[in-house]
Amino acid sequence: MIRTHAQAAAVSVSPLETLEERFLREMVEIRSLSGEEREVAAYLAARMNEFGLDAFVDQAGNAVGRVSNPDSDGRVADIVLLGHMDTVPGDIPVRREGDTLHGRGAVDAKGPLAAFVVAASRARLPRGVRLVVVGAVEEECVTSKGARFVAPQYNPAAAIIGEPSAWDGIGLGYKGRILVEYMRRQHVNHTAVPRPSAADEFCHWWEAVRERAEGMRPGERAFERVQATLRSIRTSSDGLTDTVEAVAGFRLPPGVEPDDIEELCKAVSDEHVTLAFRGPEVAHVADRSNVVVRALSGAIRATGGKPHPKLKTGTCDLNVLGPIWRCPIAAYGPGDSTLDHTPNERLSMAEYVKSIEVLTHAVESIACELCPPY
């Protein structure tokens, strides 16, 4: 059962549970589906203030915290740490079993966001640097409302996006995406008549689209290929008209644009088909030599690990912000991304604590490279 903020605050804290661990557990205990983040945003802003950040909830519903150390002229270079507060549906009883915290959002992505807040409170900043932590809304739906609201508010010198990469992993790139909504209406045929049914016609359409899409950019790795997935299909009839409605999703590698999929879907459709397209995002891959990747790699080595750069087949707010901000950027956070959206979502608290150490070190390194101490 997922508790409300008030219920979470009333839970007694084990003497073995640290402040940082309690912070994450309470975040996970607050239900926060996309579009329903108000309570967790208020909680997060309050806790960021307690951690020493100047925090507030912005007009989009994002929780924003800032730590600033301006230079003698009041100028600052922004480093933005942006994670998301919302989760997909599916109640997972929040519980601690040894080192492991179970619960929806523990991995995707309250663990990375909580690590951002704690690291921001610990990082020592040289003059001329402002650190901005954003808990964004609606990342788990195609709107990306929080990231899109934040995009014009800042012109950061560097950014880290909170996504599970494992404490020793770094997310360099994410595939693009587009969703296609298909609807076909046609007159009812008697089943004895040798004509394709509406469902048959959809199956023919889908097979043609998938085959052509997957052939756009063949590759050995999943990141290099178009992934076409049928998400839902529904048939209905009123006795006069048969209707088929379906939703398909496409994960797009670099070099394949959402417009390419739109053109393909339209090219194999006839006059009985209506198409709608949602959530277009272009793949984005960061330069592995940029200051953020170098700082994270150095921090992972400094804490006893070996950095593992990763190209992810999903999509996140890095796709939204990378092309707009055009600054050094990467994704980072504790957790196993294969547990995202699953009934088994869980996070090692030791890994969470380790990621805070990595982030603190990395933020300090980025800040010193951007604004060397006097």
Secondary structure, DSSP 8 states (H G I E B T S, - for coil): ----HHHHHHS---TTS-HHHHHHHHHHHS--BTT--HHHHHHHHHHHHHTT-EEEE-TTS-EEEEEEE--TTS--EEEEEEEE--B-S-----EEETTEEESTTIIIIIHHHHHHHHHHHH----TTEEEEEEEES-TTSTT-HHHHHHGGG---SEEEEE----TTEEEEEE-EEEEEEEEEEEE---TTSSS--HHHHHHHHHHHHHHHHHTSS--SSGGGS-EEEEEEEEEEE-SSEEEEEEEEEEEE-TT--HHHHHHHHHHT--TTEEEEEEEEE--EE--TTSHHHHHHHHHHHHTT---EEEEESS--HHHHHHHHH-SSEEEE-SS-GGGTTSTT-EEEHHHHHHHHHHHHHHHHHHHHHHS---
